[in-house]
Amino acid sequence: MTEETKLTSNSTASGGGSNNRMLIIGGIAALGLVAIIIVGGIFLLPRLFGADESAIAGVMPPETSMLVELNALNLANDETNRIARAFEDVFNEADVDFDAEDPGSGLESLDDQLEEATGLTITDDILPWIGPNLGLGLVELDIDAINEGEPPQIIFAATIRDTAVADVFIEDLIDAIEDDTGNRVEEVEYGGALVFEVDSDVESERIAFGRSSEVFFLATNINLLENAIDAQQGENLGDVAEYQDTLAELPADRALTIYVSGQGIEDSASAVEDTSELEGFDAGMLEDLGLLGVGMSVTAVAEGIQADFVGNFESLTEEQQEMLDAQTDDIKTAEFLPESTYVFLVGQRLDLVWQNAMDSLDGVNEDDLDEAMDLFDDMFGFNPGDELLPLLNGEYSLALIDSDEGLIAEQFETDLGLVVMAGTSSSEELAGLAEDFADGVEDQEMSVTDSANDDVTVYEVEDASGELAGAYGVSEDYLILSTSGETIETMFLGEANLADSDKYQNAWDAFPRGTIPVMYMDLDSLFAALEDVDPTIGDAADVNPVYAFAMGTRAEGSSTHTTMIFFIAGE
């Protein structure tokens, strides 16, 4: 008898058993291994060596729709330890017992629950053999089959450090299943590996598990497990070009990786279309994008937590290419905003964004939109979709700023203002529309006052009661909307601005070269401003270690890459 076949099944007579109890026992491996990572594996597994990013993809069938993978070694580093310590107060405030100095203690409660249900624990039965790589693969998304009671097509896999100890775990798992459910566990040899299948009349209980070489498997049925063994010994997901190309764009030191194939995206879209109550949702909209694969990852970095999203396209559409060609890292609107800006969102070519949005509607809700545009035209003398938005062909941005003037500040009694900027190359036409809008406002029994200097013309709108309703301005290069006219005037005084602030510059220094800014948030300052609105926000801010957030994008060839960084304070 070979090493692979030395395990034996302590078979008992088949019986009914509880489905719920079966699911608890059958899923102990998957749930327990994930818990290791979440609760304390980042500290408990630094001794694990030999992590291989291809280990899990190498045992998944090539047609796998989605793969979620964890790399424990990439969690066991100084950056992760610092992040964990920073979040200790957050866990404790949420009544989650977590000690950054002894994170393994968090396993005790889970161990107790699992031991009561199965006789097994993570600490004693899983940690001694588990390797650094583990993952969950969804081979096929078939909503119709799931709705008919069939289990999802899922394979769980984990690398093994100690095969002898893993074999003992498998034997103990067999005993737990048979003792607690009455279901017989049958031994099956396949491809030189030893596999076990739960014999049950209930389809969802017929799980399969076992070991092939230095990988532990658990699958929702025996056919899937056999497919995984075939993949390990032959063609697998790791060999698929779309998978390789997508993951090549993600950081090499990522701890969490998610991959969705092009077919998986289409299947998901079709499932949403079949089950969604969203009126007019068309799966063809996603299919038309030509996505070959999507990759996502989470990485612990010196600044905090970095999340990356990659879209691998068959080819970019003319509209996509036009939008990408318009992107630039030379951001101008940040030079007009105050240094104390809380939130900053920026993009290029609002005219193209609008046109692409209209094209994507494809008849959905178009009548409602046309009716709204016609009503606006009747009230203010022009159609924004036909006459205003096509003029906004430059950089655009939206910002929440520190301001004690205007509608928001007065309404909520906090230092908060709003600014929207949209660049144009047609300032004269824009100025004409600004005058038309002012005339239309006065026709609605409101009032408009205007003032002008060499840089900008500012219009303040007051409602029928004389209360400030908002303001807008037109300069040579921009249309500006704001909560107060004073805010717009101040923007052109050349005072200290967001672009020159250390916080803003340091945030973008953390991103890969060539990243184009999309969003920046000064969370510390924002929470301080919102505390005046809701004091509980201040309590949450006191324990929240995330002091800033930024997001940027870049593109190369037919791939797009978005990066987000959560900046975390701490030692």
C-alpha positions in Angstrom: 0.0 0.0 0.0 1.4 3.4 -1.0 1.6 6.5 1.2 -1.3 7.9 -0.7 -3.5 5.0 0.1 -2.6 4.1 3.6 -5.7 5.8 5.1 -8.7 3.6 5.8 -12.3 4.4 6.4 -13.9 3.5 9.6 -17.2 2.8 7.9 -20.4 2.5 9.8 -23.9 1.6 8.7 -25.5 4.4 6.8 -28.1 6.5 8.5 -30.1 9.6 8.2 -28.3 12.4 10.1 -29.0 16.0 10.3 -28.3 18.1 7.1 -27.3 21.1 9.1 -24.9 19.1 11.3 -23.5 17.6 8.1 -22.8 21.0 6.7 -21.0 22.0 9.9 -18.8 19.0 9.8 -18.3 19.0 6.0 -17.3 22.6 6.0 -15.0 22.5 9.1 -11.9 22.4 6.9 -12.8 25.4 4.8 -14.2 27.5 7.6 -11.5 26.6 10.0 -8.7 27.4 7.6 -10.1 30.8 6.7 -10.6 31.5 10.4 -6.9 30.9 10.9 -6.1 33.8 8.6 -8.8 36.1 10.0 -8.2 35.5 13.7 -4.5 35.1 14.0 -2.8 33.4 11.3 -0.8 36.4 10.4 1.1 35.9 13.6 0.9 32.1 14.0 2.2 31.2 10.5 5.5 33.1 10.1 7.3 29.9 10.3 5.7 28.5 7.1 8.0 28.4 4.2 7.7 27.5 0.6 4.7 29.6 -0.4 3.9 29.2 -4.1 1.5 31.6 -5.8 0.7 28.9 -8.4 0.0 26.1 -5.8 -3.8 26.7 -5.7 -4.4 27.7 -9.3 -2.4 24.6 -10.2 -5.1 22.3 -8.8 -8.1 24.1 -10.2 -9.7 23.0 -13.5 -8.9 25.4 -16.4 -12.6 26.3 -16.7 -12.8 27.6 -13.1 -15.0 30.7 -13.1 -13.7 32.3 -9.9 -10.8 31.7 -7.5 -10.2 33.2 -4.1 -6.7 32.6 -2.7 -4.9 33.5 0.5 -1.2 33.5 0.9 -0.4 33.3 4.7 3.3 34.1 4.2 2.4 37.5 2.7 0.3 38.2 5.8 3.1 37.3 8.2 5.1 40.5 7.9 5.8 43.7 9.8 3.3 45.7 7.8 0.4 43.3 8.7 1.5 43.3 12.3 1.4 47.1 12.4 -2.1 47.1 10.8 -3.4 44.5 13.3 -2.1 46.6 16.2 -3.7 49.7 14.8 -7.1 47.9 14.6 -7.1 46.5 18.1 -9.3 49.2 19.5 -11.7 48.8 16.6 -12.2 45.1 17.4 -12.6 45.8 21.1 -15.2 48.5 20.5 -17.1 46.0 18.4 -17.0 43.5 21.3 -14.6 41.3 19.5 -11.9 39.9 21.8 -8.7 40.6 20.1 -5.2 41.1 21.6 -2.6 42.2 19.1 0.1 40.9 21.4 -1.5 37.4 21.6 -3.8 37.1 18.5 -3.9 33.4 18.8 -6.2 33.8 21.8 -8.9 34.7 19.4 -9.1 31.1 18.3 -10.2 29.9 21.7 -13.8 30.7 21.3 -14.0 29.2 17.8 -12.1 26.1 18.9 -14.7 25.6 21.7 -17.6 25.8 19.3 -16.0 23.5 16.7 -15.0 21.0 19.3 -18.5 20.8 20.7 -19.9 20.2 17.2 -17.2 18.0 15.8 -14.6 17.0 18.3 -12.0 18.8 16.2 -10.3 22.2 16.8 -8.3 24.5 14.6 -5.4 24.8 17.1 -4.9 21.1 17.6 -6.1 19.5 14.4 -5.5 22.0 11.6 -2.6 24.4 12.5 0.0 21.6 12.8 -0.2 20.6 9.1 -1.6 23.6 7.2 0.6 25.2 4.6 0.8 28.8 3.5 -1.5 28.7 0.4 -5.3 28.0 0.5 -8.1 28.9 -1.9 -11.7 28.4 -2.9 -12.7 27.9 -6.5 -16.1 28.2 -8.1 -15.9 26.0 -11.2 -19.2 27.0 -12.7 -22.0 29.3 -11.7 -25.3 27.6 -12.6 -28.2 29.5 -10.9 -30.8 27.2 -12.4 -29.1 24.1 -10.9 -28.7 25.9 -7.5 -32.4 26.9 -7.5 -33.2 23.2 -8.1 -31.4 22.2 -4.9 -28.0 21.2 -6.4 -25.0 22.4 -4.4 -22.7 25.0 -6.0 -19.6 23.7 -7.9 -17.0 24.5 -5.3 -13.5 23.2 -4.7 -11.5 24.1 -1.6 -7.7 23.4 -1.6 -4.9 24.0 0.9 -1.2 23.2 0.8 0.2 20.9 3.4 3.4 21.2 5.5 3.2 17.8 7.1 1.5 15.1 5.2 1.5 12.6 8.1 -0.3 15.0 10.4 -2.7 15.9 7.6 -3.5 12.2 7.2 -4.4 12.0 10.9 -6.7 15.0 10.4 -8.4 13.3 7.5 -9.0 10.2 9.6 -10.4 12.3 12.5 -12.6 14.1 10.0 -14.0 10.8 8.7 -14.7 9.7 12.3 -16.5 13.0 13.1 -18.7 12.7 10.0 -19.7 9.2 10.6 -20.2 9.5 14.3 -22.2 12.7 14.2 -24.3 12.2 11.1 -24.5 8.5 10.6 -23.5 8.9 7.0 -21.0 6.3 5.6 -17.7 7.7 4.3 -16.5 5.7 1.3 -12.9 5.4 0.2 -12.2 6.0 -3.5 -8.8 5.8 -5.2 -8.3 8.2 -8.1 -5.2 9.1 -10.0 -2.8 7.8 -7.3 -4.6 9.9 -4.6 -6.9 8.8 -1.9 -10.3 10.4 -1.9 -13.3 10.0 0.4 -16.9 10.6 -0.5 -19.8 10.9 2.0 -22.5 8.5 1.0 -25.9 10.2 1.6 -29.3 10.4 0.0 -29.1 14.1 0.3 -27.3 15.6 -2.6 -25.8 18.6 -0.6 -24.3 16.1 1.9 -22.3 14.1 -0.7 -19.1 16.1 -0.2 -15.7 14.7 -1.1 -12.4 15.3 0.4 -8.9 13.9 0.6 -5.2 14.4 -0.1 -3.2 14.3 -3.4 0.5 14.8 -2.9 0.9 17.9 -0.7 -2.6 19.4 -1.2 -5.7 18.9 0.9 -9.0 19.0 -1.1 -12.6 19.4 -0.2 -15.3 19.6 -2.9 -19.1 19.7 -3.1 -19.1 16.4 -5.1 -16.8 13.6 -6.1 -16.6 14.6 -9.8 -15.3 18.0 -8.9 -12.6 16.5 -6.6 -11.5 14.2 -9.4 -11.4 17.2 -11.8 -9.1 18.9 -9.3 -6.8 15.9 -9.1 -6.7 15.8 -13.0 -5.9 19.5 -13.0 -3.0 18.9 -10.5 -1.6 16.3 -12.8 -2.4 18.0 -16.1 -3.9 21.2 -17.5 -5.1 23.6 -14.9 -6.2 27.2 -14.3 -2.6 28.3 -13.8 -1.9 27.4 -17.5 -4.7 29.6 -18.8 -3.3 32.6 -20.6 -6.1 34.9 -19.5 -5.5 34.0 -15.9 -1.7 34.6 -16.2 -2.1 37.9 -18.0 -4.6 39.2 -15.4 -2.6 38.2 -12.3 0.6 39.5 -13.8 -0.7 43.0 -13.3 -1.3 42.5 -9.5 1.4 43.0 -6.8 3.6 40.0 -6.3 3.4 40.3 -2.5 -0.4 40.2 -2.3 -2.0 38.3 0.6 -5.5 37.9 -0.9 -6.2 37.3 -4.6 -9.6 37.1 -6.4 -9.8 36.1 -10.1 -13.0 36.0 -12.2 -12.8 34.6 -15.7 -14.5 36.2 -18.7 -16.9 33.3 -18.8 -17.5 33.8 -15.1 -18.4 37.4 -15.6 -20.8 36.5 -18.4 -22.4 33.8 -16.2 -22.7 36.3 -13.3 -24.3 38.9 -15.5 -26.8 36.4 -16.9 -27.6 35.3 -13.3 -28.2 38.9 -12.3 -30.4 39.5 -15.3 -32.5 36.4 -14.6 -33.0 37.1 -10.9 -32.6 40.8 -10.5 -35.5 43.2 -10.0 -33.5 46.0 -11.6 -35.6 47.2 -14.5 -33.8 47.1 -17.8 -30.7 45.3 -16.7 -29.1 43.7 -19.7 -26.3 41.1 -19.4 -25.2 42.0 -22.9 -23.8 45.3 -21.5 -21.1 43.4 -19.7 -20.6 40.9 -22.4 -20.0 43.7 -24.9 -17.1 44.9 -22.8 -15.0 41.9 -24.0 -13.5 41.2 -20.5 -11.1 38.2 -20.6 -10.7 38.3 -16.8 -10.8 40.5 -13.7 -8.3 40.3 -10.9 -8.4 41.8 -7.4 -5.9 41.7 -4.6 -5.2 43.0 -1.1 -1.7 43.7 0.0 -0.2 45.0 3.3 2.1 47.9 2.6 4.1 50.3 4.6 1.3 53.0 4.3 -1.5 50.6 5.2 -3.8 48.4 3.1 -3.5 48.4 -0.7 -6.3 47.0 -2.9 -5.8 46.5 -6.7 -8.3 45.9 -9.4 -7.3 44.8 -12.9 -9.5 44.4 -16.0 -8.0 42.4 -18.8 -9.9 43.2 -22.1 -9.9 41.4 -25.4 -9.5 44.8 -26.9 -10.6 48.3 -25.9 -13.6 49.8 -27.6 -13.2 53.1 -29.4 -15.1 54.8 -26.5 -12.8 53.2 -23.9 -9.7 54.2 -25.8 -10.9 57.8 -26.1 -11.6 58.0 -22.4 -8.2 56.6 -21.6 -6.4 58.9 -24.0 -8.0 61.8 -22.2 -6.6 60.8 -18.8 -3.7 62.7 -17.3 -1.8 62.9 -14.0 -1.5 66.7 -14.5 -4.4 67.6 -12.2 -5.3 71.3 -12.4 -8.5 71.6 -10.4 -6.7 70.7 -7.1 -4.8 74.0 -7.5 -8.0 75.9 -6.9 -9.2 74.0 -3.9 -8.3 74.9 -0.3 -5.5 73.0 1.5 -8.2 71.8 4.0 -10.2 69.9 1.3 -11.8 66.8 2.9 -12.9 64.9 -0.3 -11.6 65.3 -3.8 -12.9 63.3 -6.9 -11.4 64.0 -10.3 -11.8 62.9 -13.9 -11.5 64.0 -17.5 -14.0 64.7 -20.3 -17.4 65.0 -18.7 -18.8 65.3 -22.2 -17.6 61.8 -23.0 -18.8 60.4 -19.7 -22.2 61.8 -20.5 -22.3 60.5 -24.0 -21.2 57.0 -22.9 -23.8 57.0 -20.2 -26.5 57.9 -22.8 -25.3 55.2 -25.2 -25.4 52.6 -22.4 -29.0 53.4 -21.6 -30.0 51.8 -24.9 -33.7 52.7 -24.5 -33.8 52.1 -20.7 -35.5 55.0 -19.0 -34.8 57.3 -21.9 -38.3 58.6 -22.0 -38.0 59.7 -18.3 -34.7 61.4 -19.0 -36.0 63.2 -22.1 -38.9 64.4 -20.1 -36.6 65.8 -17.3 -34.4 67.5 -19.9 -37.4 69.1 -21.6 -38.7 70.4 -18.3 -35.4 71.9 -17.5 -35.4 73.6 -20.9 -38.9 75.0 -20.3 -37.7 76.5 -16.9 -34.2 77.7 -17.7 -34.1 78.1 -21.5 -31.7 75.4 -22.5 -31.3 71.6 -22.6 -28.3 70.6 -20.4 -27.8 67.2 -22.3 -27.7 68.9 -25.7 -26.3 72.3 -24.9 -24.3 72.3 -21.6 -22.7 68.9 -21.1 -21.1 68.8 -24.6 -19.2 71.9 -23.7 -17.5 70.4 -20.6 -14.6 68.7 -22.4 -11.9 69.3 -19.8 -11.0 68.1 -16.3 -13.9 67.8 -13.8 -13.9 67.4 -10.1 -16.1 67.3 -7.0 -14.9 68.3 -3.6 -16.1 68.7 0.0 -14.2 71.5 1.6 -13.7 73.3 4.9 -16.1 76.2 4.7 -18.2 78.1 7.2 -20.2 79.8 4.4 -23.1 78.5 2.4 -26.1 76.1 2.4 -24.5 73.0 4.0 -22.6 75.0 6.7 -25.7 76.9 7.7 -28.1 73.9 7.5 -26.0 71.5 9.5 -24.0 74.0 11.6 -20.6 72.5 10.5 -17.7 73.7 8.4 -18.6 71.9 5.2 -19.0 73.2 1.7 -19.3 71.7 -1.8 -17.5 72.6 -5.0 -18.0 71.1 -8.5 -15.7 72.2 -11.3 -15.9 71.2 -15.0 -13.4 72.4 -17.6 -14.3 73.8 -20.9 -12.8 75.1 -24.1 -16.0 77.0 -25.0 -16.0 79.7 -22.3 -18.1 82.2 -24.4 -20.9 79.7 -25.0 -20.8 78.7 -21.4 -21.1 82.3 -20.3 -24.2 82.7 -22.4 -25.8 79.6 -20.8 -24.9 81.1 -17.4 -26.9 84.2 -18.2 -29.8 82.1 -19.6 -29.9 80.1 -16.3 -29.9 83.3 -14.3 -32.9 84.6 -16.3 -34.7 81.3 -15.8 -34.1 81.4 -12.1 -35.7 84.8 -11.8 -38.7 83.5 -13.8 -39.1 80.9 -11.0 -39.6 83.7 -8.5 -36.1 83.4 -7.1 -33.4 86.1 -7.3 -29.8 86.1 -8.7 -27.0 88.5 -7.9 -23.8 88.5 -9.9 -20.4 89.9 -9.5 -17.3 89.8 -11.7 -13.6 90.3 -11.6 -10.8 89.5 -14.0 -10.9 85.8 -13.2 -14.5 84.7 -12.7 -18.1 85.8 -12.8 -20.1 84.6 -9.8 -23.8 84.2 -9.5 -25.5 83.7 -6.1 -29.1 82.3 -6.1 -31.5 83.0 -3.3 -34.9 81.4 -2.9 -38.2 83.3 -2.5 -37.6 83.8 1.2 -34.2 85.4 0.6 -32.2 82.4 1.8 -29.0 81.4 -0.1 -29.7 78.4 -2.3 -26.4 78.0 -4.0 -23.9 79.7 -6.3 -22.2 79.1 -9.7 -19.5 80.8 -11.6 -17.9 80.9 -15.0 -14.2 81.5 -15.7 -12.2 81.3 -18.8 -11.6 77.6 -18.3 -14.2 76.3 -15.8 -17.9 76.1 -14.8 -18.0 76.1 -11.0 -20.9 75.1 -8.8 -20.7 75.7 -5.0 -22.6 76.2 -1.8 -21.5 79.9 -1.7 -20.3 82.7 -3.9 -17.5 83.6 -1.5 -16.1 80.1 -1.9 -15.8 80.5 -5.7 -14.2 83.9 -5.3 -11.6 82.6 -2.8 -10.6 79.8 -5.3 -9.0 82.4 -7.6 -7.0 84.3 -4.9 -4.0 82.1 -5.2 -4.0 81.0 -1.5 -2.6 77.7 -0.2 -4.2 74.9 -2.1 -4.8 71.2 -2.1 -2.2 70.4 -4.8 0.6 71.9 -2.7 -0.4 70.3 0.6 1.9 67.7 2.2 -1.0 65.3 2.9 -2.1 65.2 -0.7 1.4 64.9 -2.2 2.5 62.2 0.3 -0.6 60.2 -0.6 0.2 60.1 -4.3 3.9 59.4 -3.7 2.7 56.0 -2.3 1.2 55.0 -5.7 3.0 53.3 -8.6 4.5 55.6 -11.2 2.0 56.6 -13.9 -1.0 56.4 -11.6 -3.7 59.0 -12.5 -5.5 60.4 -9.4 -9.2 59.6 -9.1 -10.1 60.2 -5.4 -8.5 61.6 -2.3 -10.1 61.7 1.2 -8.7 63.3 4.3 -10.7 61.2 6.7 -9.3 62.7 9.9 -10.4 66.2 9.0 -13.7 65.0 7.5 -14.7 63.1 10.7 -13.8 66.1 12.8 -16.2 68.3 10.7 -19.0 65.7 10.8 -18.7 65.4 14.5 -20.6 68.7 14.8 -23.5 67.0 13.0 -23.4 63.7 14.9 -21.2 63.4 18.0 -21.1 59.6 17.7 -18.9 60.1 14.6 -16.3 61.5 16.8 -16.3 58.5 19.0 -15.9 56.2 15.9 -13.1 58.5 14.6 -11.2 58.2 17.9 -10.6 54.4 17.4 -10.5 54.4 13.5 -6.8 54.1 12.4 -7.5 54.9 8.8 -6.6 58.6 8.5 -6.8 59.0 4.6 -7.8 57.2 1.5 -6.8 57.6 -2.1 -7.6 55.9 -5.4 -5.9 56.1 -8.8 -5.9 54.3 -12.1 -3.6 53.6 -15.0 -3.8 51.6 -18.2 -1.4 49.6 -20.4 -2.3 48.0 -23.6 -5.8 46.4 -23.2 -5.6 46.2 -19.4 -6.9 48.8 -16.9 -5.5 48.9 -13.3 -7.1 50.7 -10.4 -5.3 51.0 -7.0 -6.7 52.0 -3.7 -4.7 52.7 -0.5 -6.2 53.0 3.0 -3.6 55.0 4.9 -3.3 53.6 8.5 -1.8 55.3 11.5 0.1 53.3 14.0 3.6 52.4 15.3 
